[in-house]
């Protein structure tokens, strides 16, 4: 039986998603908990790997097992064996053709940012921080220049393993609530560090250091060296992948209502 799960986690205490020899990753903790519940080894595949410090709201994973349990049992039973900063949100049995990564039609990220003269304290590790005032019109003008299918080599990490730097960025939404900003990104797929590199360039424009047209120049250069530095991971949230409706994979989990 193929099982699909939605997983939420805080990334601050882990060395990213992907399993590592030290065992201090989200995947390692999740598989340890699932294996304890199933009383046999469980190995998962995810929709999109996240870096150290990056959070997951509706990460989707799948695995194959002979263990027969009801969906609520996979959720509540496995959560007993997981640390408090990781929790399974839902379970589905989507069929053997489903693949958490390959079946996805798109992926969504949000970046939460505090604009303040003083660094965050209560929300430390849960949002990024800038101390310079930001101009929303300039941010939106820069974002507009990034929409569409492009070669995003200028926003790609040197460690990126994607076969092609060409991706379709479908939407960037910029919203402000008091001193907090929310940037939401939706694309066919993302390159390694792509959102954090986009944030670095957007904030250079929003703070007045660069003009919106500079973003177009960075995009056209296809050279990581001309872009702004990679921004902090603290405020980055993987909202989750999107799938065809007939697969009945949930797009909404409780933590989406928690995000500002």
Secondary structure, DSSP 8 states (H G I E B T S, - for coil): -EEEEEEEE--TTSS-SS--TT--SHHHHHHHHHHHHHTS----EESS---TT-EEEEEEEEEE-S----HHHHHHHHHTTS-TTEEEEEEE---TT--TTTT-SEEEEEEEEEE-SS--STTTTTSEEE-S---HHHHHHHHHTT-EEEE-GGG--TT---S-SEEEEEEEEEEEETTEEEEEEEES---TTHHHHHHHHHHHHHTTSS-HHHHHHHHHHT-GGGS-----STTEEEEEEE--GGG------THHHH--
